[in-house]
């Protein structure tokens, strides 16, 4: 019987991808304070799990 394919067997590392996303998100957040009060300021619309953000123009 042939083993079913899955992400791990295909060489995809989900945890590594999640970890990389977290690192890049935190790095991007550091740039937000530079925009405070300026065009392009990142605005947190809701402080919930959605993570929804807007750019003030």
C-alpha positions in Angstrom: 0.0 0.0 0.0 1.4 3.4 -1.0 1.9 5.9 1.8 -0.1 9.1 1.5 1.8 12.2 0.8 1.8 15.0 3.3 3.7 18.3 3.7 6.5 16.9 5.8 7.1 14.1 3.4 7.2 16.7 0.6 10.0 18.6 2.4 7.8 21.4 3.8 8.5 22.5 7.4 5.4 24.2 8.7 6.9 25.2 12.0 9.9 26.8 10.4 7.6 28.8 8.2 5.5 29.9 11.2 8.7 30.9 13.1 10.0 32.9 10.1 6.6 34.7 9.8 6.8 35.7 13.5 10.3 37.0 13.1 9.5 39.1 10.0 6.2 40.4 11.6 8.1 41.6 14.7 10.8 43.2 12.5 8.0 45.0 10.4 6.4 46.3 13.6 9.6 48.1 14.5 9.1 50.3 11.5 5.6 51.4 12.6 6.9 53.9 15.2 8.8 55.7 12.5 5.5 56.5 10.8 3.6 57.7 13.9 1.6 60.9 12.9 2.9 60.7 9.3 1.5 59.5 6.0 1.6 55.8 6.0 1.1 55.4 9.7 -0.1 51.9 10.6 -3.4 52.0 12.5 -4.6 49.0 14.6 -8.4 49.0 13.9 -9.3 46.3 16.3 -7.1 44.8 19.1 -8.4 41.3 18.6 -7.1 38.1 17.1 -7.9 39.3 13.5 -4.6 41.3 13.3 -6.4 43.7 11.0 -4.4 46.8 10.3 -4.9 49.9 8.1 -2.6 52.5 6.6 -3.5 56.1 7.4 -3.4 58.2 4.2 
